[in-house]
């Protein structure tokens, strides 16, 4: 499997579970509890994952042992905190395929990372009549900033449609991405459909007409090996909390030469080199984009999350999820009232499975499942335009991760059967 573009693994490649899910479960204290008198089954991983003991301990250890502001302090705690913070940056750089440390910008999440690009690169480079291309399956985080930028600049927002099977329809891509295109912004994996998009192909098309390509990797980075260089993306974004790390930490990967040309996003301490009353010069990368005191503790703890994933191996993470998604899709399709959105083939999608019941509203599905200790999400999943394309008001979504197994899927299916009896349908 190529790292980064979700190249298909055939069903014949499936093997027994590539790691012990039982041992992984034991590393997550939150899973060892009952909710509404039932053992917790957590299937809301596309929204946020749970944290292993090593991440929780890393956060506690930072506050107990190393808490200090970073970069400018001359004392031991400041140097210790700075080393840990910058160590995470280096780890991130290697995790995504070996980019430069200075190309890794820490943000509060994927949302801020995309807003950063829109407010800096976008403000400078998008003009009246220019075209911005997105897809019909984008999360609001990779849609609203471009809608607003297009409106403020009198630019044109175009979109790549989806097929009835939930794939991007690239049949007329040359008519959508044209010489007028300045930016192509696309999700690597849909948080609703689970679709793994051919981002390498789309990025190449963008570059062929001189456009810049941004990839929203919030759903992909936790679930497969990523190589940003191989993808060719100019910008790549993801969030720590969706990959075992703390909340409040995101990553923007950007090409060094582009980041150097972009104006800063926030003004204040650390992002400056020299300040006078009549002029200001900016600090070097990556500090130019990290004004003020950052989220030090959570960035430090994110390193432990990356280590946990490294020790399992991202190829094994992907294989496990493909096998479990295959099992879940087959089990759910045995229920005649259930309709699943997105690709049916597990090698073409991730483990976010959005579904509806023909007789029960998604919100009622989620409420009933919660009464059985099963956590899923229901709603439009921050993708209202996509829901309109699908002809749905909302869906329920069960999303899988490394601590889920077949028994969790069985609990979900059994509860859905019981739900229909409960509602008398």
Buried (B, 14 or more C-beta within 10 A) or exposed (E): BEBBBBEBBEEEEEEEBBBEBEEBBBBBEEBEEEBEEBBBBBBBBBBBBBBBBBBBBBBEBBEEEBBBBBBEBEEEBBBBBBEBBBEBBEBBBEBBBEBBBBBBBBBBBBBBBBBBBBBBBBBEBBEEEBBBBBBBBBBBBBBBBBBBBBEEBEBBBBBBBBEEBBBBBBEEBEEBBEEBBBBBBBBBBBBBBBBBBBBBBBBEBBBEBEBBBBBBBBBBBBBBBBBBBBBBBBBBBBBBBBBBBBBBBBBBBBBEEBBEEBEBBBEEBBBBEEEEEEEEEBBEBBBBBBBEEBBBBBBBBBBBBBBBBEEBEBBBBBBBBBBBBBBBBEBBEEBEBBBBBBBEBBBBBBBBBBBBBEEBBBEBBBEBBBBBBBBBBBBBBBBBBBBEBBEBBBBBBBBBBBBBBBEBBBBBBEBBEBBBEEBEE
